[in-house]
Amino acid sequence: MALFITLFNVDGAQYLRLETIGRKSGKTHQVVVRYIALDNKVIVFPHNDKKQDWVANVLFNPNVKLYTNFGIFLGIAKLKRIQGVNHPILSIFTRKYGIDEIKKRYWGQTKYVEITIQNKLGNSNPEELYYGDLEAAFDTVAEHYDEHIFGNPVNSWLRAVSVGLMKQVFKSGDTVLEIGCGTGTETLSLASSGIKVVATDISRKMLDVLKRKAELMGLSDMVVPVHARASEVKEVLSGLGYEKFDGAYSNYGAINTEPKLPKLAKDLRTMIKTGGALVLGVWNRYCATEILGYTLRFKPRMAVARFKNPVPIGKSRFCVTTYSYTPSEISKMFCGFEIERVLGVVVVVPPSNLTKYLPKRHEFLKKLDLTLGRAFPFNRLGDHFLIVMRKVR
């Protein structure tokens, strides 16, 4: 058992995928969690903001599986309580993840889950593990994802900018493909404008939320939710009879988390009609405000964290491994498309994880951001950029 715990502590690993058995459905339930390994045990803290199904599942059935980069393990889980703020487990957890993250997600939590490793079930497939982690991560936040978007003024503004741009690019009567639709913050806006959206996502739970929202808004005929990895949309949609689209888009997510992006680029060349538009919202390689901000805070490693791909968990604000790109890199990868424009977003506005630095009256700052974001070189220096490309012969 000591060997297993040694494995859990290598490479500064911060996340694992935990599988429990649903107490009502009897089906497997997966969630991505932070952990520490201590005294032949794996320790996991639930978040402090809501009741979590996986914790209730553990109370009903303590048998769990742990999926990691170094194998799949079987364990027995037990819910325990910390003994005050000086409890050593809490101190170790805080040292690993930092006081800021603890205050944000775990402050006030008095319970934790202790997992005793029983044995190793086998080696893991790195590719399947990555996609499984990605799906589990978004499944976990699906029911509260809209709060993450609309509860954050910068995230909400990002979506407003992208929707405004796409309503200029696409027109009523078009059928467009969306890659990484999430819960439909952009999907439903386009559908309500008469644009039919075939909305794909890796997360089934995100799609479930989208379906409910589309039904409530009377837009079910305009939205086609499809479960698919970004790299497999062509094969999945072909099986459903969708071959050609008037255009496609993917904003703020799927492009930066898809390890097989060249395959997606190749597939889109065959799926979009000649003259059709492709709109991509991409997490940028060079963010001026982040570089400056972290430099002034004497955190040089974080200031340049995006420069190397992939950007590991812990070096970005995202809970999954992420890839950053420049507009030039995207243009080269998506050959067969011609750039129409590049719009930098969050150029002078603080990124979504630094909204505490956003002034209360920030409308002027947003207008300045949009103005600078249209001009070179500022359109290459935002937290994200929106790139509009057109399919050529």
Buried (B, 14 or more C-beta within 10 A) or exposed (E): EEEBBEBBEEEEBBBBBBBBBBBEEEEEBBBBBBBBBBEEBBBBBBBBBEEBBBBBBBEEEBBBBBBBBBBBBBBEBBBBEBEEEEBEBBEBBBEBBEEEBBEBBBEEBEEBBBBBBBEBEEEBEEEEBBBBBBBBBBBBBBBEBBEBBEEBBBBBBBBBBBBEBBBEBBEEEBBBBBBBBBBBBBBBBBBEBEBBBBBBBBBEBBBBBBBEBBEEBEBBEBBBBBBBBBBBBBEBBEEEEBEEBBBBBBBBBBBBBBBBBEBBBBBBBEBBEEEBBBBBBBBBBBBBBBBEBBEEEEEEEBBBBBEEBBBBBBBBEBBBBBBBBBBEBBBEBBEBBEBEEBBBBBBBBBBBBBBEEBEEEBEEBBEBBBEBBEEEEBBBBBBBBBBBBBBEE
